[in-house]
């Protein structure tokens, strides 16, 4: 052929028609994907944020029902993109310090190891002095006083979460985080997945401060999918699943992919206990973001953003909310992550409205009946 693709008729030629490839059937539900994208776009606009991610997973199977990130690009006009990094998928390739959403995993480890129970009391305090003299405070330097472990989650107490880590002990703490898949790729069937960052004792960049700050989700980094997949193990009775995007490959033969359990990370009893605790958190601390008639287990997070020069940026946060529901029989694990919100630095205000909207629309879309119809019919309080 010449430069214009025309056949040069100088010799015998043959035509080999292209062969159809296989069809991929995705786990993505287009209706759920629309819900995720609309809620994310609305939250980013309201918060004047730089971007964000929403992931919705079926905790029982590991199937990804929706995965949306901003900023994004139009696949029909990819050649107009100036910054190639926008082709990355932040849901699996970008890491961030999760902040207080990570306390869900730490508390689950405390329950699983027997280090604490929901009613174990922590004495509180204004700050904790680390070896070397550094002081760690709760947000806004609040002293919550004596608090149970359920109240530690309700208050999102940094000191309380550090207390749990101390009771667990370094060996069991890191062994548990590794079991949850922190610091490792999830194995999702997508290219470009990051490992995350989990400094371990003995690493050159580890210090005892890492042990304490990791208890409240700082000093380590996860991908959004890593965190969602770990929290799904809390929802499904304690099994860490392999997250999946492809359901079937249809060609001359059909290949179906069944759910894959990687390992058990907590017991069913621990799963029930942490779920009850997180439902209490949702029904008290985050009451205004409830879906009337439904029980949802949830936790917010407000994380500082590391500075390229070391330390943290003074005016930037990542606000997020993660949870699963209905709590009695979880069908969805949802993460809403909002990058650099400008209207409110806190995860509750930045991510809460989108989190609530997503669950409302999911319950309606899938026809899931309320666990408390009477509560659903009651008018919302102003």
LOVO-917794 format. One record per residue (C-alpha): x negated, y negated, z; residue in one letter. Coordinates in steps of 0.05 Angstrom, whole numbers, plus 5000, padded with zeros to 4 digits. Each point is the difference from the previous one (the first is absolute). Layout:
<rs>
XYZa/...
</rs>
This chain:
<rs>
500050005000x/497949294989x/499949455051x/507449894992x/501750735011x/501450174928x/498050684973x/493949974953x/502050494945x/493150264980x/500550715025x/504850515027x/503249785065x/504350345051x/505449755047x/500150275070x/506349735033x/499449835074x/502650495050x/504849785053x/496950025070x/503450215064x/505349585035x/498849785071x/505949985049x/498349525056x/502350005072x/501449254991x/507549855005x/501249414953x/505649735044x/495650035061x/494349684961x/504649424983x/501949925073x/492749985020x/498049504947x/505849535013x/498950005075x/492549894992x/500849434951x/505049665046x/495650075061x/493949734963x/503949404975x/503049845068x/493350065035x/496049664944x/495450605007x/494350204955x/502750704987x/502350635033x/501850744995x/506150435013x/499750765002x/506050465011x/498550735013x/504150625014x/496650235065x/502450724992x/496950124932x/494749464993x/503449764936x/499049264984x/506849704983x/497549304988x/493349644998x/499749264984x/494449495007x/499049274984x/496749654964x/501150454940x/500049964924x/504550154941x/497850674969x/502849754934x/495149425001x/494050295036x/495249664951x/501949325028x/497350165070x/493949595017x/498050365065x/498950754989x/500650135075x/507549904993x/500350684965x/498350345067x/505650295041x/499549665069x/504550525032x/494450524993x/493749614984x/499949395047x/498650085074x/502349555057x/499849995075x/507050245019x/500749665067x/505550215048x/503450494952x/494150455016x/502350045073x/505250504978x/494550514984x/496049845063x/506150095044x/501850664964x/492950255015x/500949805073x/506450405004x/497250594962x/493750075044x/504049925064x/496149375017x/506449615009x/507650105001x/505249484979x/500749815074x/492549965017x/498549315029x/494549524980x/498549455049x/499349454949x/495549415009x/497849374964x/494050304964x/495250584998x/492549905004x/496150464953x/492850245011x/495849404979x/504949505029x/504949894943x/507349895021x/506150274964x/506849705011x/507150154980x/503049564946x/500849305026x/496150225062x/506450265034x/499650415064x/505950484997x/498750285069x/501450735016x/503150354939x/501950704979x/497450284935x/506649854966x/499349295024x/492949984973x/503050114931x/505749525013x/495149455021x/494950224948x/494949975056x/492750034978x/497850145071x/505150555007x/497850334935x/492749975023x/502250335065x/503050574959x/493550084961x/496050035065x/504650555027x/499350394935x/492449955001x/495349864942x/499450724974x/507550134997x/501549304975x/495650064938x/501750724989x/507449805000x/499149424952x/496250454951x/505650515005x/504949454980x/495749894938x/497149335021x/493449844964x/501450524946x/503750014933x/507150275005x/499350434938x/505649644962x/500250164926x/497849314978x/493149734980x/496149495039x/501850185072x/495649715055x/497750375061x/501449455050x/495149835055x/499550365067x/493549865038x/498350615041x/495550095061x/492950094975x/501149584937x/495149404994x/505849514999x/503850315060x/500149705069x/504350115062x/503849384979x/502450394938x/503150525046x/504249475036x/501949574940x/501950624959x/505350135054x/503949394974x/498350064927x/494049544991x/492850194983x/502350554953x/503649984933x/505250414965x/503550004933x/507549885003x/501250714976x/495450295054x/504149675055x/506750184969x/497950734993x/497550035072x/506449695028x/504150494958x/496950555043x/503249675061x/506650024963x/500150714973x/498450385063x/492449954999x/497650244932x/495149604957x/502350064928x/496349884935x/503449404967x/502350114929x/502149584940x/500950574949x/505850485010x/499650414936x/495950074937x/504550224942x/496650284937x/500350694968x/500950225072x/502549615060x/495349925059x/503549795065x/496149735059x/502650215069x/498749615064x/493150135030x/498850005075x/492849825016x/500350155075x/504049905063x/497749385038x/505049955057x/505350475029x/507449944987x/500949795073x/495049424991x/503649814935x/506649955037x/496949605057x/496449494956x/506349934958x/504349865061x/494949485023x/499949654932x/507650004996x/500049645067x/495149504972x/504449884939x/506349925042x/496849515048x/494049614974x/502450004927x/507450035013x/501749464948x/497050444945x/504150615017x/504950324951x/506550055040x/502250715011x/493150304985x/494050175043x/493349824970x/493250125032x/495549414985x/494049575020x/497249354973x/492949774993x/496349344994x/492850104979x/494449514993x/496449964933x/492450125000x/495849434974x/494550134948x/495349625047x/501550455059x/505449955053x/507249834980x/503349444962x/503249515048x/506349874959x/501650654965x/503950625020x/503250614970x/507150105026x/503150694994x/505450465025x/500350764995x/505250505021x/504550584981x/507350185003x/505250215014x/496350205063x/504350635010x/498050274931x/494949554967x/500849934924x/495549404988x/493549725026x/499449274981x/494149525003x/500749264986x/493449634998x/499649264986x/493249694986x/498349315029x/507149775016x/500449255008x/506849895033x/498550475059x/493650365017x/503750555038x/501850674970x/507049995029x/502149364964x/495950124937x/502050724986x/506250125043x/505349724953x/497550414941x/499450625044x/507349925022x/502549874929x/496450624973x/503050465051x/507049714991x/499750124925x/496850695007x/505550255047x/505349734952x/496550284938x/499350705028x/506750005035x/497150145069x/505549945053x/498649595063x/498450375064x/504449505037x/505849774956x/502949585056x/493749585003x/500149914925x/506949705001x/498349505055x/498449294976x/492849805006x/498149545056x/497649304980x/
</rs>
